């Protein structure tokens, strides 16, 4: 029997947890060609949300639009970005190898790209060759490719770019962002959905009035899934496999994981695996203990890389402190001067250990890490 809980990979169809408002908003944005930026902490379900909307629209508007998914996680340079971007656009708008080759020749022929087909995976792609940068070729054709294909085919094109914050690390990143914005803002048959896993970098790119992508589109701050929705989801998933869990225990699962999408699914899976017919409190405690133990080595390595004040800041968060610069908090957690708080926060943000939500609340990105800290590092 397959587990009814999914984590660590994209949730599809029945595996997807209720996000009705976000689904409706993103679907309307896509069909209305409204650029959208999705911002949230890591593993809150951004990619699953985008893929779920794409899944729906591919069925409803199969002959009216192309939906293109681009992952630039491994792109370290502008040249790599251009190659991955163009390949994804052409694959999404092609029905097979012959149409892909035809598209490369038609739209990018003067670049003289190399086209390959993998014998094992049957994945086809092209590359511009090692002299792409040295030739100083115009990239207008590449960045305008979605608009060009949309006009040629009479279809809308939705371009979804994951890990978009990676462009922050490119050489001359600001100039690159200006180039992207200058081209994409003119596209009237295309919309762009930009998102990634580094929330603080995305906030700087899209919410900073000094940056090129400021006010590029609708910013969707993804929220945690509500407790009531988790209770319903967990109970139904247990019932679908002939097992029973009460609503109270389902709520305890959501509470323990602070409604964190990834961890609620993982914790629920561990509980489901231990449940023969009916779940009880003992099973919840055993599963939680095991989950914390599984991750203890990872957490220990993280803590060993932190300063004492950084660790104390994490404790302050788990203790529910809000005013970190107050005299009492500074003394209690040995932060020294209030000026140190900013440096501590920035260091923990860079390490992806904390997040600052739109209401300026500071939270741990990993709720299980918080549990482990309290259990293992409290003196």
Secondary structure as GFF3:
##gff-version 3
##sequence-region A 1 379
A	DSSP	three_ten_helix	13	15	.	.	.	ID=ss1
A	DSSP	alpha_helix	20	31	.	.	.	ID=ss2
A	DSSP	beta_strand	36	39	.	.	.	ID=ss3
A	DSSP	alpha_helix	46	60	.	.	.	ID=ss4
A	DSSP	beta_strand	65	71	.	.	.	ID=ss5
A	DSSP	alpha_helix	78	92	.	.	.	ID=ss6
A	DSSP	alpha_helix	97	108	.	.	.	ID=ss7
A	DSSP	three_ten_helix	109	111	.	.	.	ID=ss8
A	DSSP	beta_strand	114	117	.	.	.	ID=ss9
A	DSSP	beta_strand	124	127	.	.	.	ID=ss10
A	DSSP	alpha_helix	140	143	.	.	.	ID=ss11
A	DSSP	alpha_helix	145	153	.	.	.	ID=ss12
A	DSSP	beta_strand	156	162	.	.	.	ID=ss13
A	DSSP	three_ten_helix	164	169	.	.	.	ID=ss14
A	DSSP	alpha_helix	173	184	.	.	.	ID=ss15
A	DSSP	beta_strand	190	195	.	.	.	ID=ss16
A	DSSP	alpha_helix	199	207	.	.	.	ID=ss17
A	DSSP	beta_strand	218	221	.	.	.	ID=ss18
A	DSSP	alpha_helix	227	239	.	.	.	ID=ss19
A	DSSP	alpha_helix	247	256	.	.	.	ID=ss20
A	DSSP	alpha_helix	261	274	.	.	.	ID=ss21
A	DSSP	alpha_helix	281	294	.	.	.	ID=ss22
A	DSSP	alpha_helix	296	304	.	.	.	ID=ss23
A	DSSP	alpha_helix	308	318	.	.	.	ID=ss24
A	DSSP	alpha_helix	327	332	.	.	.	ID=ss25
A	DSSP	alpha_helix	340	350	.	.	.	ID=ss26
A	DSSP	beta_strand	354	356	.	.	.	ID=ss27
A	DSSP	beta_strand	362	364	.	.	.	ID=ss28
A	DSSP	alpha_helix	367	376	.	.	.	ID=ss29
###
